[in-house]
Every structure is written in C-alpha cells, then in structure tokens.
Amino acid sequence: MWVFSNTAVSLDGRIGTVNDDHFCVGTDQDRRRMGLLRAKADAVLIGGQTFRMGPHPIVAPAGLQVMGAQDRLINAVMTRNGIVDHMGDDWPDDRVDLRVFGPSSLDVSAHEARGASVHVVDDAIDVLAALRELGCERVLVEGGGDLIFSLVAAGRLDTIFMTLAPRIIGGVGAPSLADGIGFSPDSIQDFRLTDCEQLGDELFLRYDQKE
Ligand SMILES: NC(=O)c1ccc[n+]([C@@H]2O[C@H](COP(=O)([O-])OP(=O)(O)OC[C@H]3O[C@@H](n4cnc5c(N)ncnc54)[C@H](OP(=O)(O)O)[C@@H]3O)[C@@H](O)[C@H]2O)c1
C-alpha cells in the first residue's frame, strides 16, 4: 500500500493559522495538483480537525480518475469526538464512501444516519490496516499535522508531496506539516528529495522515505 501526503506549506513551515481560519495556503495551481493526486487515490485520509475546517465530500475531479482507483473515493476521517455535529447538507454524497475511525465511544447510529460507516480503531496504523482490508492500495493523507506526525513516527508515510508557498503565516502554535509530540534529535525522520518543479512563485516538491 502506498501512503502519500499532500500539503501546502508556507515559508515559515505553517499549514494553517493559529486560529484555524479557513483559507487556502496555495494557489489555484496547487489545488489543481491536489485534484490530480486525489484522482490517483482509493482513499483520502484526514484528521477530525481538518474535517471541521472543510466538512465537505472530498472527490477527485471528474474524468481524471486513474484506472483501478475505486469508483467511490473513500473519505476516511479519524476522530475521537465524532463528526456528525459538523456535517453540512452536502452529506451523504453518492461519489463518496464516508468512513469514520475512532474509539468505541463514537456514536455509531448518529454517524450511520448521516451515511458514514464507523470503525473502532486505536491509531492511524489501525486505520491503514482497515483501509487495506477494504481494498485500498493508494491512500492520500491530506493532513493535518497531528495525523501526519503519527504516520511519520510509525514509519508509514512513504511519500510527501509538498507545495512550498511563498507566504509567511506566523503565529506560535500555528499548525505545521507534522506536529504531535515531536522527535528527539536521535529519532528525527529523514526523507530524500525526489522531484522539484517551479511554477510561478511556488515549488512543488516530492520527498520519499529513505530506504
Ligand atoms: N495547508 C494544507 O495543505 C492543509 C491541509 C490539511 C490541514 N491543514 C490545516 O491543519 C490544521 C489541522 O491540523 P491538526 O494537526 O490541528 O489536526 P488534524 O491532524 O487534522 O486532526 C487531529 C484530530 O484527529 C483526531 N485523532 C487524532 N488521533 C486520533 C486517534 N488515535 N483516534 C481517533 N482520532 C484521532 C482527533 O479528532 P477529533 O478532534 O475530531 O476528536 C484530533 O483532534 C487546520 O488548520 C487545517 O486548516 C492545512
């Protein structure tokens, strides 16, 4: 299973504001690239906080879906508190298979009533195992920093697609590409740069896990 993330990052390493405002870090070109990556995925995995920032179905652009990718893109959300209270009128959506992953305390019937299946898991590794059981071969992680950190810490993030946006967001505590508890110097995870493209003032970078 290929697990890859895609994130737009500011020059100061932030992926959002300190107040979690809803806005795009990257340009239209970045969003176009995001669509292309979604078209390659069987599932898009996000954390509950990222879901709340844009609680809408995540779909690949029409006509771009890669052969073999599932008809209905799995939208996988990791949450302890549940997402029903944040779902708008655009759920359920026929193009999307919504799966919610979290503890046994999640309200199963409330989620099912909104068209979401509930899976009881402990962590992001369990989510990947469940997605594999569902037949997923390519999982796109769209953040945020908490979820990405847990996957990097477990050595389960194969590829990082990163748009470097020429902007400064600032703010102590603003989310970054990987947050969590952080690494000590002897456990910092290294990646290698495998692609780099400039479009306008943005850099589109790909990093792969070191062997
Ligand atoms: N620039 C970009 O490309 C980009 C992309 C994505 C996100 N963002 C930004 O990133 C920020 C959000 O990132 P974040 O790091 O704060 O949060 P996050 O990674 O999106 O989500 C964290 C949440 O995941 C859930 N979670 C974590 N561990 C879990 C576990 N073991 N079991 C069940 N659920 C678990 C919890 O959800 P609950 O709280 O629901 O319980 C937790 O609050 C926002 O500002 C967003 O705009 C930016």
The ligand as an ORCA input file, in Angstrom:
! r2SCAN-3c Opt
* xyz 0 1
  N      -2.179     23.668      4.097
  C      -2.694     22.483      3.920
  O      -2.474     21.862      2.862
  C      -3.528     21.844      5.000
  C      -4.044     20.550      4.818
  C      -4.792     19.994      5.858
  C      -4.978     20.685      7.049
  N      -4.474     21.934      7.177
  C      -4.654     22.684      8.428
  O      -4.190     21.882      9.506
  C      -4.929     22.207     10.688
  C      -5.470     20.922     11.304
  O      -4.396     20.096     11.660
  P      -4.252     19.480     13.133
  O      -2.892     18.907     13.258
  O      -4.701     20.512     14.093
  O      -5.354     18.342     13.205
  P      -5.629     17.014     12.321
  O      -4.387     16.202     12.164
  O      -6.408     17.361     11.100
  O      -6.681     16.278     13.257
  C      -6.376     15.944     14.608
  C      -7.566     15.170     15.079
  O      -7.501     13.825     14.629
  C      -8.242     13.029     15.522
  N      -7.352     11.998     16.075
  C      -6.025     12.066     16.329
  N      -5.585     10.900     16.843
  C      -6.648     10.086     16.908
  C      -6.854      8.752     17.360
  N      -5.843      7.997     17.824
  N      -8.087      8.225     17.280
  C      -9.114      8.959     16.787
  N      -8.992     10.227     16.356
  C      -7.768     10.770     16.426
  C      -8.778     13.943     16.607
  O     -10.053     14.399     16.079
  P     -11.278     14.995     16.925
  O     -10.800     16.334     17.404
  O     -12.384     15.087     15.920
  O     -11.577     14.043     18.027
  C      -7.754     15.083     16.567
  O      -8.231     16.282     17.124
  C      -6.036     23.171     10.235
  O      -5.625     24.499     10.496
  C      -6.099     22.957      8.739
  O      -6.554     24.079      8.036
  C      -3.751     22.531      6.184
*
